[in-house]
Amino acid sequence: MTWTTAAPAVTTAFLSSLVEAIEALTIVLAVAFVRGWRPAGMGAFAGLALLVLIVVALRPLLDRIPLHLLQLVIGVLLLLFGMRWLRKAILRAAGTIPLHDETIAFANETEVLRDQARRHEARLDWLAGLASFKAVMLEGLEVVFIVIAVGAGRGLLGAASLGALAACLVVVAVGFVVHRPLARVPENTLKFAVGVMLSAFGVFWVGEGLGVPWPGEDFAIPAFAALFLIVALSAVVLTRRVGAEI
């Protein structure tokens, strides 16, 4: 495995995991702000523990699935996943839907938890821990899926896992130091980039699963990413023009 082969997988896993980790951190911080670090930490730890069990259970199953079938299924799912991210990123960049703001998300989650405190004071620690658990679990599942999707079939699971782990450690470290949502991180720009890269990987893996001989082999992935980026930027301009005319 060379760096040129592993770099796209590492970069995609890192950027996509960065986005998911930021969103999970926002909710965990809201829980800690309202109820303290104990329920927030316990919920987050429980979510991480369940994710580890899921990864351990899935790993042997991947080796039993025929390679081309695995590549095809992952390619289709990854393409759909990436296009969903890219669609929202295009609409946000064009001003059709509002930009995602972690400060607002933090405030909304805090208000929900405070409302629960007024209605269910006796159960608040449990509810707060559950909110933290759900955030880590749901966002973590997306990270696991992306790591498997970009790494399976080419021996890149280790490289993709390193990228995802690095992103999670960065977010946790920064969040531990600042104790506030990472609102200054250009999350919408990251989502745009990740949508492009996931879509590129999706097309590549679908072709691999169908036995398409891509010119340049793995170097086709950056070419697909460039094509998706050009189309997405053109879609942003077109959407803005249509919105201005309306």
Secondary structure as GFF3:
##gff-version 3
##sequence-region A 1 246
A	DSSP	alpha_helix	3	35	.	.	.	ID=ss1
A	DSSP	alpha_helix	37	64	.	.	.	ID=ss2
A	DSSP	alpha_helix	67	93	.	.	.	ID=ss3
A	DSSP	alpha_helix	102	119	.	.	.	ID=ss4
A	DSSP	three_ten_helix	121	123	.	.	.	ID=ss5
A	DSSP	alpha_helix	124	151	.	.	.	ID=ss6
A	DSSP	alpha_helix	157	178	.	.	.	ID=ss7
A	DSSP	alpha_helix	187	210	.	.	.	ID=ss8
A	DSSP	three_ten_helix	217	219	.	.	.	ID=ss9
A	DSSP	alpha_helix	220	245	.	.	.	ID=ss10
###
